[in-house]
Amino acid sequence: MHIEKLTLKNQNGSRTLLSFYTRKSLSHAIVFVAGISMLGNSILLVAADHDPVALRGLQHTNAERPLLESAIKSANLMTKANGPTLTPSWTWNEGDAQSVPVYLVKSPAGAISTPAVVPRDCTCVFVNLPAFEAWLNAHSKGSGRMTLESKHLLTFMLLHEVGHLSKNTTGAEFSNGSLSQLNTEPALAKAREEAADEFAAELVREWSRSTSDFTTSIEANWVANELTKLSWNMQAYRTLDEFGALETGKPLVFFDQNMSHPNLAWRILRSNHLIQQSEETKALLHNFEEARQKGADPLPLYQSP
């Protein structure tokens, strides 16, 4: 008796490693696997095995594959020698040590989710397009907003995740498909998020000014332009929807929303300034930080007579 190994690949790109015993004297091979029990021609699915998506309580989805493929292609143009190559999970070859699979996932109803993330204990990226579309709509709707292009913003998110992979910083935890908001070292977690933003912004800035590769330069400029539009939309929200928040430093607008990630608006303003490095982007970032300081140390709007 000896052990045989076989790798199967299903339609959503995940793989199953089968370890089984065979005996030449048996007319039928008997197979016992972590996720599969097989006798002859009958196969019984018993449990999920090494699928990184299922193990975290998430589901695979085939929706919007072309969008993800396009964003991955754009991100790979800019990373080149600066990080691993991203590959859609449905075309990924696990034997390629230089390639990282990107899984299209969806969360259970009501679960806390995020558009893109590197999960803990997995050299991979999860992209949750329903969460991404909800995030995009939230920052596109309303007076004074510009229409945002999903591909270019998703490209920047992927560059951010490559930053995490390149720096080997801790990924996100999931519990039953829900993203954990807890962190034992919030200051360190936020510093890692800022470092990943810096990684992405530096690549966009470098390639947007490059004259050596026209195609990559165009892609980087599209991403930079989209971040500028997003900054504008977020400013419209603070100015119109939250009128007066700038003067009071309203915590809901200017403070961090959880223990692991800095305030999103601040991150976008900061990333935009790292790319543009103009007096205008510097002023927008400074005004936001000044307002946040007011919220942290509030003063009365009117002095007593």
C-alpha positions in Angstrom: 0.0 0.0 0.0 1.3 3.5 -0.8 0.0 7.1 -0.8 -1.0 8.9 -4.0 -1.6 12.6 -4.3 -3.8 14.4 -6.7 -4.8 18.0 -7.1 -8.3 18.9 -8.4 -9.4 22.3 -9.5 -13.1 23.4 -9.5 -14.9 26.0 -11.5 -14.3 28.9 -9.0 -10.5 28.3 -9.1 -10.0 26.7 -5.7 -8.0 23.6 -5.4 -8.3 20.4 -3.4 -5.3 18.2 -2.5 -6.3 14.6 -2.4 -4.2 12.1 -0.4 -5.3 8.6 -0.7 -4.2 4.9 -0.4 -4.3 2.4 -3.2 -3.7 -1.3 -3.3 -3.1 -3.1 -6.6 -5.1 -6.1 -5.4 -8.2 -4.0 -4.9 -10.6 -3.8 -7.9 -11.7 -0.3 -6.8 -9.5 2.4 -5.3 -10.7 3.5 -1.9 -10.2 7.2 -1.3 -10.4 9.0 2.0 -9.9 12.8 1.8 -10.3 15.7 4.1 -13.2 17.0 2.0 -14.1 13.9 -0.2 -14.9 10.3 0.4 -14.9 8.2 -2.8 -15.6 4.6 -3.5 -15.6 3.4 -7.1 -17.5 5.9 -9.2 -19.5 7.5 -6.3 -18.3 10.7 -4.8 -19.6 12.2 -1.5 -18.7 15.7 -0.6 -18.2 15.7 3.2 -16.7 19.0 4.2 -14.7 22.1 3.0 -11.0 21.5 2.8 -8.2 23.9 2.1 -10.2 26.5 0.3 -9.1 29.8 1.8 -12.4 31.4 1.0 -14.7 28.7 2.5 -12.4 28.4 5.6 -13.2 32.0 6.5 -16.9 31.7 6.1 -17.1 33.5 2.7 -18.4 32.4 -0.7 -16.9 32.4 -4.1 -18.7 34.4 -6.8 -18.2 34.7 -10.6 -19.8 38.1 -10.8 -17.9 40.9 -12.5 -14.8 38.8 -13.5 -13.9 41.2 -16.4 -13.8 44.2 -13.9 -11.4 42.4 -11.6 -9.2 41.1 -14.5 -8.9 44.6 -15.9 -7.9 46.1 -12.5 -5.4 43.3 -11.9 -3.8 43.9 -15.3 -3.5 47.6 -14.5 -2.1 47.0 -11.1 0.5 44.5 -12.4 1.7 47.1 -14.9 2.7 49.3 -12.0 4.1 46.8 -9.6 6.4 44.9 -12.0 9.6 44.6 -10.0 8.1 46.1 -6.9 5.9 43.2 -5.7 4.3 39.9 -6.5 2.2 39.4 -9.7 -1.5 39.2 -9.0 -3.5 36.5 -10.8 -7.3 35.8 -10.9 -7.9 32.7 -8.9 -9.5 30.9 -11.8 -6.3 31.1 -13.8 -3.8 30.8 -11.0 -1.2 28.0 -10.9 -0.2 27.2 -7.3 3.2 26.2 -8.6 4.0 29.8 -9.5 5.8 31.2 -6.5 5.9 34.7 -7.9 2.1 34.8 -8.4 -0.6 35.6 -5.8 -4.2 34.5 -6.4 -7.0 37.1 -6.2 -10.4 35.6 -5.1 -13.8 37.1 -5.9 -15.8 36.7 -2.7 -19.1 37.6 -1.2 -20.0 37.8 2.5 -23.0 36.3 4.3 -26.0 38.7 4.7 -25.4 41.2 7.4 -21.6 40.5 7.8 -19.1 43.2 8.1 -17.1 43.4 4.9 -14.5 45.4 3.0 -13.8 45.8 -0.7 -10.3 44.3 -0.7 -8.1 42.7 1.9 -5.2 40.3 2.4 -6.6 37.7 4.9 -4.4 36.5 7.8 -2.4 33.3 7.1 -3.0 33.4 3.4 -0.7 34.7 0.6 -3.7 35.8 -1.4 -6.1 38.7 -1.9 -9.9 38.8 -1.4 -12.0 41.2 -3.5 -15.6 41.7 -2.4 -17.3 43.4 -5.3 -20.7 43.8 -3.6 -18.9 45.7 -0.8 -16.9 47.6 -3.3 -20.0 48.7 -5.3 -21.7 49.8 -2.0 -18.7 51.8 -1.1 -18.5 53.3 -4.6 -22.2 54.3 -4.5 -21.8 55.9 -1.0 -19.1 58.2 -2.4 -20.7 58.9 -5.7 -24.3 59.9 -4.8 -25.3 63.4 -3.7 -25.0 67.0 -4.7 -21.7 68.2 -6.2 -20.4 64.7 -6.7 -18.5 63.3 -9.7 -19.1 60.0 -11.3 -16.4 57.6 -10.2 -14.8 54.9 -12.4 -14.7 51.6 -10.6 -11.7 50.0 -12.4 -9.2 52.7 -11.5 -10.2 52.9 -7.8 -10.1 49.1 -7.6 -6.6 49.2 -9.1 -5.5 51.5 -6.3 -7.0 49.2 -3.7 -5.1 46.2 -5.3 -1.9 48.2 -5.2 -2.5 48.8 -1.5 -2.9 45.1 -0.9 0.3 44.4 -2.8 1.9 46.8 -0.4 0.8 44.6 2.5 2.0 41.5 0.6 5.4 43.1 -0.2 5.9 44.2 3.4 4.5 41.0 4.9 2.2 42.9 7.2 -0.5 41.1 9.1 -3.8 40.5 7.2 -7.4 40.8 8.3 -9.2 38.3 10.5 -12.6 36.8 9.6 -15.1 35.1 11.8 -17.9 33.3 10.1 -17.5 35.5 7.0 -17.5 38.7 9.0 -14.4 41.0 9.1 -13.1 41.5 12.6 -12.9 45.1 13.7 -10.8 44.2 16.8 -7.0 44.6 17.0 -4.7 44.1 19.9 -2.3 46.7 18.5 -4.4 49.4 16.9 -1.5 51.9 16.5 0.6 49.3 14.8 -2.3 48.2 12.6 -3.0 51.8 11.5 0.7 52.4 10.8 0.7 49.3 8.5 -2.3 50.6 6.6 -0.5 54.0 6.1 2.6 52.2 4.9 0.5 50.2 2.3 -1.1 53.5 1.2 2.4 55.0 0.8 3.5 51.9 -1.3 0.5 52.3 -3.7 0.8 56.1 -3.9 4.5 56.0 -4.6 3.9 53.6 -7.5 1.2 55.8 -9.0 3.3 58.9 -8.7 6.3 57.3 -10.2 4.5 55.8 -13.2 2.3 58.8 -13.8 5.4 60.9 -14.5 7.3 58.2 -16.4 8.3 58.6 -20.0 9.7 55.1 -20.4 6.4 53.2 -20.6 3.5 55.1 -22.1 0.9 52.4 -21.4 1.7 52.2 -17.7 2.0 55.9 -17.4 -1.6 56.3 -18.8 -2.9 53.8 -16.4 -1.2 55.5 -13.5 -2.6 58.9 -14.5 -6.1 57.4 -14.7 -5.7 56.1 -11.1 -4.4 59.5 -9.9 -7.2 61.3 -11.6 -9.8 59.0 -9.9 -8.3 59.6 -6.5 -8.6 63.4 -7.1 -12.3 62.9 -8.0 -12.8 60.8 -4.9 -11.2 63.5 -2.8 -13.6 66.1 -4.4 -16.6 63.9 -3.6 -15.5 63.5 0.0 -15.0 67.2 0.3 -18.5 67.7 -1.0 -19.9 65.4 1.6 -18.1 67.3 4.4 -19.1 70.7 3.0 -22.7 70.0 1.9 -24.0 67.0 3.7 -22.2 67.8 7.0 -22.4 71.5 6.9 -20.6 73.0 9.9 -18.6 69.8 10.6 -15.3 71.5 9.5 -15.7 74.2 12.2 -16.6 71.8 15.0 -14.4 68.9 14.0 -17.4 66.6 14.2 -16.0 63.2 15.4 -18.3 61.1 13.1 -16.8 62.9 10.1 -13.1 63.3 11.1 -12.3 60.5 13.6 -11.2 56.9 12.8 -14.1 54.6 12.4 -12.5 51.4 13.8 -9.5 50.1 15.6 -7.5 48.9 12.6 -7.9 51.5 9.8 -7.3 55.2 9.9 -10.2 57.5 8.7 -10.8 56.8 5.0 -11.2 60.4 4.0 -7.9 61.2 5.6 -6.3 58.3 3.9 -7.6 59.4 0.5 -6.5 63.0 1.0 -3.1 61.8 2.2 -2.6 59.4 -0.7 -3.7 62.1 -3.2 -1.1 64.5 -1.7 1.6 61.8 -1.8 0.9 61.5 -5.5 0.3 65.1 -6.5 2.5 66.9 -3.9 0.9 70.2 -4.7 0.0 73.2 -2.5 -3.7 72.5 -3.1 -3.5 68.8 -2.0 -1.4 69.8 1.0 -4.0 72.5 2.0 -6.9 70.0 1.8 -5.0 67.5 4.0 -4.0 70.2 6.5 -7.6 71.5 6.8 -8.8 68.0 7.5 -6.2 67.4 10.2 -6.9 70.8 11.7 -10.6 69.9 11.9 -9.9 66.6 13.5 -7.8 68.3 16.2 -10.8 70.6 17.0 -12.9 67.5 17.5 -10.2 65.9 19.8 -9.9 69.1 21.8 -13.2 71.0 21.4 -13.6 74.7 22.1 -16.8 76.7 22.3 -17.9 78.3 19.1 -18.8 81.5 20.8 -16.9 83.1 23.7 -19.0 84.1 26.7 -19.3 87.9 27.1 
